[in-house]
Amino acid sequence: MKYFSLIWGNLKRRKLRTILTLLSILVAFLLFAFLCAMTEAFTGGVSIAGADRLMVRHKVSIIQTLPVSYTNRIAAIPGVSGVTHQTWFGGIYQDPKENFFATMPVEPESFAKMYNEFVVAPDVMQAWQKTRNGAIVGKALMDRMAAKHGWKVGSRVPITSPIWGEPANQPAWEFEIVGVYDVNKKGADNTSFYFRYDYFDEAREKGKGEVGWYSVRVANPDNAAAIAKRIDEEFANSPYETKAETEAAAAQGFAQQVGDIGTIMVAVLSAVFFTILLVAGNTMSQAVRERTEELGVLKAMGFTNELVLILVMVESCVLAALGGFAGLGLGWAIISAKNPVPDLLPNFFLPEKYVVIGAVIVLALGIVAGAAPAIQAMRLRIAEALRRNG
């Protein structure tokens, strides 16, 4: 750019002020990246939920169980093309503070058909079906536990459950890891531990013949609401009434139990960016006031009002871009490098859409912060500018 050296020289004029402003913008966008990642972690289930899947739970609460006999009755409802069930086990390996992860008993075959975002190799599926206490482990969880505790395929791992206690006639729930599953969709969960329901139901001492919830695939997603209503009607006035809803609605409901994450994020970021806007705007206003005489000289040399306006606006945008893109890049690098809380927030990553939104905010910040000083510089008269400091 023809005038870039002039713009860069102006930014270096007050180095300390420029550096402090850049750091303020960097921290703001670093915070933006982390808040976006946390929002995705809490609400990610909504974006990856299958449009053709329903979740059927007890009408009162998710912690209330349902009879396993509901499987065939749900499957018989017109429009239902698949049914499977899961039960929250709450598994802990050795230390509950460090090694608590999602652990659930499932029916291997129907589970694999239901969740096509999970990739289970055929040989792993065969081994799982042949091994009564067999379990498959998500790749992210397996990598972490392999590094910390030496887990590998073939390992026999004792898992405890604060919900279900010890199994009958055994000191602990012992599972044999028969394989690893991965995911083929960004944001899908590969941090869980799945084992066979028949082994679980036989060994537990309470709640036999019951499951936590059902996942139901519908043949036509457009009929999901009608089928959900039909399922609830099927079990109305029974001891185990149900609440069926789309998988996305269920995930949204779980996220809202923590709070309206989206509103919280918007409120926090609005306060942060308003403050940064004032900081950046004040920096640019001071820079223009300090250069009043120089701006007059530039205009006397032939710089048009429009060119002066553009130079000040570009200077503001460069300042915002240096701090903003550095903050976004640093946030992306930190988030991608390590999940600080894998047990609580397994899907902790920064989606590309938030990077694009952040880039737009960077540009908007530069334009808004520089608008008033740029207009002031554009309207400055040559005689007044040269007389002001003379």
PyMOL commands that set and color helices and strands:
alter all, ss='L'
color gray80, all
select helices_A, chain A and resi 4-13+15-48+70-75+108-114+122-130+139-149+197-203+221-234+247-258+261-290+292-300+305-337+352-379+382-388
alter helices_A, ss='H'
color red, helices_A
select strands_A, chain A and resi 53-58+66-67+80-86+91-92+100-101+103-106+118-119+134-138+156-159+173-183+193-196+210-211+213-218+242-246
alter strands_A, ss='S'
color yellow, strands_A
deselect
rebuild
show_as cartoon
